């Protein structure tokens, strides 16, 4: 955000909070925060993607080919889809070596949706019975 060491130097040189704020194009409260004892040298706040990274890693470890929209449901993502998509694109190569057979079965997955959890059940897949086209057309 603002160069906090420079703000401190200006204040030690006798600059007023209002004058420093005007010169640095910062708010007076930003200057006050920079001057507080024990203030960090630089301002940093974790992004939503950084906070969700452990949960996304857990989902990708179990389901490496899961779509971004399904991952969003699993981790209860409430922010921009683009940010989650970028995070998944960055993390997915670490888990691509796993195959579908290595992943956990989908029965009993817990998903978060607006703070509520519910169970998703997936039944076994079955292919329809194929009949011989010649037998079907000749009735026999």
QUIVEN-V923630 format. One line per field, one symbol per residue. burial: b if it has 16 or more other ideal C-beta (glycine too) atoms within 10 Angstrom, else e. A space follows every 10 residues. Layout:
BEGIN
burial=???
END
This chain:
BEGIN
burial=ebebeebbeb beeebebeeb beebebeeeb bebbbeeeee eeeeeeeebe ebbeebeebb ebbbebebee bbbbbebeee eeebbebbee bbeebeeeee eebeeeeebe bbeeeeeeee eeeeeeeeee eeeeeeeeee
END
